[in-house]
């Protein structure tokens, strides 16, 4: 709670400072504007850097052309996803759970209870910066000037933005005889941010599932990932993060060996459990309880450090199935929150990462959360509704189709507006239903 009070004090001081600078006109003199508590710090410096970076225009245009195909696929996927979610909520009627709480629908660190604050902030900042820089790069590759770019600040930098010259991007007549963007140019620029997020996600997750996970191994024994409250193990003092090494005279090195031993036990049997944590060995004398499902002893632990690691390593090999993509979609949110807390005690670095010690877990967590959150930011922005990039992409694709079908410019504009409005209303209604549906229609 002390941390929340400290955060509240820092935020309050920041807001007062922003209000003071704004009232004195200092922010305006330095080309800084505000949107609520968020500062938009603009600069025109670094234009030459973007010009050099956007130099290989054929490469960036090809990159964006691939992005158009990828974004259209993502758009279709997200639209179908919302339809399936609506079907589940209205017909299957799942009850309210922690996963469909309103705060957990938003993938925002500090609000979503499943996203760790530190890794979540790092991942979100990277996603926002990559997204906007990709827009800026494709703008320059299309010879569209950047009026400014800069940072979004809320106490600390939380993102980046780029401001292309609107007269070139949307107008019919550009200033200083500059180039007017074609529909193809605008399509490339709009898809660039999403594609940038997807590329970062691909790189980070490939590194996470590849060389990083291969450099992490379970500690010897059976890692305890959960302890049933009030169980014999809980009462004896066995805690998550420990590894079970031996029970009586039986060596325990896997879940299979643990279950094989428990199959030989009976309720009230007293066993000696040897466990370890951070190099320290513990011994627990435990009187087993009654297994609720079988006529055998019950300890009350959930083991699975090796199984968890093996499952993670198999995800890339299952992406040719629906189950593999479901696992990837729920990866960091539902399946595995990273190597944090007691989980770190269940694993050790091996191979090339042996000399890194706990540093390998920092690398793994960064890659996991940056990759996964970039993936989701890209998917969310693919939704075909304005103001998201997907909405602009949809309009750019839909407009030439309707122009071939209708001759009247007024009818073309009307048809485009009606279709985009209908899709936008459906998406908004689906998002609202996702939040409130389980609490209205859900079977408790």
N, C-alpha and C positions, 0 to 999 in steps of 0.2 A: 504493500500500500504506500510505503514511503516513496517508492519510485513514481507512482502515479501523482502524488502530491508535488514532487519535484518537477515532473513533466508539466503539470498544470501551471506551476509558478513560472517556469521558463517560457511556456506559451503565452502566458499573460503579459510578461515583461516584453516579449517580442511584439505582441499586438500593440501595446502602448507605444513602443518605439516606432513601429510602422505608422501609427496614427499621427504621432508627433512629426515625423519626417514628411509625411504627406501634407499635413496642414501648413508646414513651413515652405512647401513647394520644392523641397530638396529632391524628392524622388523624380518629379517631372523634369527638373533641370538636368538630371543624369539619365534621362530616357528610360525611367523605370515606372511601370504602371502597376496597379493593384487590381486583383479580383478577389474581394473578400480579404482573407489573411494571406493570400498567395501573391508573391512579388514576381513580376515579369521583368527580368533584367535583360535589356537588349543591348546588342553591340553590332557594329559593322566590321569589327576587326576579324581577321581570319578568312576574309573572302578569297585571298590568294591560295590559302591552304585548300579550301573546297574546290577551287578551280583546278589545282594540280591533281587532287584526288579524283575529280570527275573527268580528268583528261582522256582516259580510254573510253570514249563515248559509246563505241560499238559494244564493248564489254558490258557497260552498265545498261544499255538499251536491251541487249540480249538477256541480261539478268532480269530486267523488268518484264520482258515478254514471257519468260518462264514463270515469273511471278503472277502474271495475269491468269495463266492456266491453273496454278496452284491456288490462287485466291478464289477462283470460280468453284473449284472442287471443295474448298473449305466452306464457301458460302452455302453450297448445296448440303454439305455435311451438317452445318450448324442449323440450317432450316429444318432438315429431317430430324435432327436431335431435339429441337423444340417441339415438333409434332409428336414425337415419341414421349417426351416428358409430359405434354398435355394429356396424352392418352393414359399414361400411368397414373397421373394425379386424378383425372376425372373418372376413370373406370376401375382401376385397381385400388385407388384410394389409400396410398400409404399414409400412416399416421405421422405426426410431428416427431422428428428426431433431432439430434444435435447437428446432423449434416444438412438438414433443410431449414435450420434456423435462419431468419433474415440476415443476421450478421455474418453467417458462414456462407451465404450465397455470394457475397462480395469477397473477392480474393485480395483483400487489403490487410497487410500486416498491422497488428495492433487492434484490429476489429475481428478478423477471422481467427477463431480460437485454435485452429489447426495449423496456422502458418506462424512459425517462429519469427519474432520481431526482427532480430538482427538479419537473418538470412532473407527474410521477406523484403525488408527495406532495400538491401543490396540488389536483390533480383528485380524489384520494381523499378528502381532507379536505372539499372542497366536496360531494362525493357523500354522505358520511356525515351532514354537517350538514343538508343539504337533506332527506335521507330522514327524519331524526328530527324536524325542525321541521314537516314535512308531517303526520306522525303527531300531533304536539302540536296543530297548528291544527285538524285534523278532530276531535280529542277535545274541544276547546273549542267547536267548532261544534255538537257533539252534546250540549253541556252536561255533559261529563264532566270532573271536576276533575283538575288536574295536581298530584300530590303533590310533584313536584320535576322539574327538568330541569337539565342541566349539561353538563360536558365530560368526554371521555375523554382522558387525558394519558399519553403515554409519552415522557418528556423534554419533548416539545412537544405541543400539542393535536393529536389525531389523529381526533377525531370528536365527536359530540354525542349526547345521548339525552334521552328524555322518559319520565316515569313517570306514566301515568294512574292514577286511583284504581281499584284492582282490584275493590273492593266494588261500584262502579258499573258497571265494564266487564264483569265476569264473574259477579258475585254475583246473588242473588235478592232481597237486601235491602241497600240502600245506607245508609251512615252519614249522619246529619243529614238524613234524608228526601230525599237527593239522587236524581237521576234514575237509573233503571236502563237501561243501554244495550240497545237492541233488536238483533236479529241484523243488521238493515240498518245500524245505527250501527257495529257491529263490523266489518262488511264494508267500509264506507266508510273507517274508520280504518285497517284493514289494507292497503287498496289505495292509501292516500294517499302513503305513502313511495315506492312504485314510480312512481306517477304524477308525484310531484315530481321524481324523477330523470329521467323521460322528458321533462318540460317543460323542465328545464334543458338536457338534451341537444339538444332541438329548437331552443331559442333560440341556444345556442352554435354548433351546427353550421350553422344558417341564417346566422348572422353570418360564420362562417368561410368557407363556400362562396359567400357573397354579397359584401358590401362589402369584406371583407378580402382574399380572393384576387383580386378585381378591382383591388386597389391594389398588387399584386405582379407584376412582370414579369421575364422572364429577362434576364440581362446580355447584351450584344451578343456574338455568336459561338455556338459549340457548347459547352455546359456539360459538363464531364467529371465524371460521377458514379461512375465506376469505372475502375481500371487493372488489367489482367491482370498478375499477379505474374510477373516474369522476361521480360515482353514487351519489344519494342523501345522502347515508350513509357516503361515502367518503368525500363529501363536508362538512358534519356536524361534522366530526371528529371521527366517529366510526372506530375502528381499530381491526385487528385480535388480539386475546388474551383476548378480553373483553367478558363478558357474558351478554346477554340481559335478564333483569329481568322482565320488564313490558313495554307495549306499550299502551299509554293512560291508561285506567282502567283495561286492560286485562293482567293477569299474564301469562308470557311466560316461560314454563319449558321444551319445546321440539319443534322439527321441526314441528310436526303435529299441535301443538297449534299456532306456528308462521304462518304456511300456512293458517290455518283456519282463523286467524285474517286478513291476507293480502287479502283473498278472499272477505272480506267485505269492502275493501277500494277502492278508486278511485284516478286517477291521480290528482295531485296538492293538495290533502288532506294533511293538516298539522297535524302531530302526535308528541306526546311527548314520547321519548324513554329513559327509565331508564336502565342503564348498570353499571357493576361493573368490577373492575380489581385490583387485589392485595389488596382487602379489601376496596378500595375507590369507592364510588358511583358517577356516572356521569349522567347528564340529557342533552339530545339533542333534540332540536326542529327541526324537519325534514319535508320538503315539498316533498311528494312522487312524483316520476316520473311516466312515463307510462311503464307498463310491456310490453316487446316486443312480448309476446305470448298471453296475455289475456287482457281483458278490465278491468284492476284493477290497484291498486297502485303498485309501485316498490320501494323497499328500497335499494337493492343492496348488500345484505350480503349473505354469505354461512355459514349456521350453521350445526354442526354435531359432536360435541365432544362426545356426548353419542352414536351416531350411529357409529362413528369410533371405540369406545371402544367395543361396542357390536359385531361389525364385526370382530375385532381382536380375541375376545373370541370364536367366532364360527369357526375360521379357523381349529383348531384341529379336530372338529367334521365333517368337510367336506373333510377330506383327503381320504375318500373312493370314491371320485369323481375327475374327471379331473380338474374341477373348483377349488377344494380345493388345489391341487398341483400347479396350476397356481398362485393362491393367495400366496402360500408359496414361490414360486420362485420369485415373484415380491414384496414380503413383504417389506423389508427394503429399496429397491431401488425405488419402484413406489408407494406403498400403504401408508407406514408409516415410516418416517425417525427417529422416536423416540421422546421422551419427551424433546424437546429442544426449545429454543427461546420462542416465544409467546405461543406455545402449552402448556407449563408447567402451564400457568395461567388458563388454562381451566380445570385442574384436581387437585385433592386433595388426600392425603393418608388417608386410612381408616383401621379399624381393627388392625391387628398386626403391620402394618406399620405406625400407627398414630404418634408414638413418633419419627419416623425417619425424618419427615418433607420432605424437598427436596431430602434427601438422597435416598428415594425410586425411584426417577427418575434416579439417577445415576446407581442404581442397575438394573433398567429396561433397560436402554440404553446399559449397558455393556452386559447383557444377550442377548439382541436383536442382537446387532452387532457381538458379538463373535460367537453366535449360527449361524446366517445367513451367515456370511463370511466363517466360517468353513464348512458349508454345501456346499457353492459354490466352495471353494478350493478343497473339496473332489470330487465334480462333475467334475470340470475342469481336475483334475489329472486322472480321470477315462477315459479320451479320449484315444482311442487305438492308440497312436502314440508316438514314442520315441522323446524327452527324458522324456516324462511324465511317471509316474508309470504305467498308463494304457497300454502304448505301450509295456513295459516289460512284464506285465501280459498277454497281448494278445499273445506275442511270446511264453511264457512258456506254454500257453494252446494250441496254434496252432501247435507247433513243434511235440508233440507226435501224433497228428492227421495225419500230413503229413508223419510222419515216418511209420505209418501203411499203407499208400497209396502208398508210393514210396520206393523202396529198395535202390536206389542209394543215397549215402550220398551227392554227388554233386547236384543231382536233388532236394533233400530235402532242402539243403541250398539255392538253386536258387529259389525254390517255396516259401520258407519262406520270402526271401528278396523281391521277386516280390509282394507278397500279402501285406506285411507290407509297402512297398514303395507306392503301389497304395492307400492304406488306408491313409497313411501319407499325400500324395499329395492331396487327397480329403479333408481331414480335414483342411490342410493349405489353400486350395482354398476357402473352406467354410468360414473360419475365415476372409480371405481377402474380400470375397464377403459381409460378414456381415458388414464390415467397409465401403467399398466403394460402394457397391451395390445401396443403397438408393440414392446416389448422381449421379450415372450413369444411372440406370434404373428407378428410382423413379418417380412417377407422382406427380408433384408439383401442 
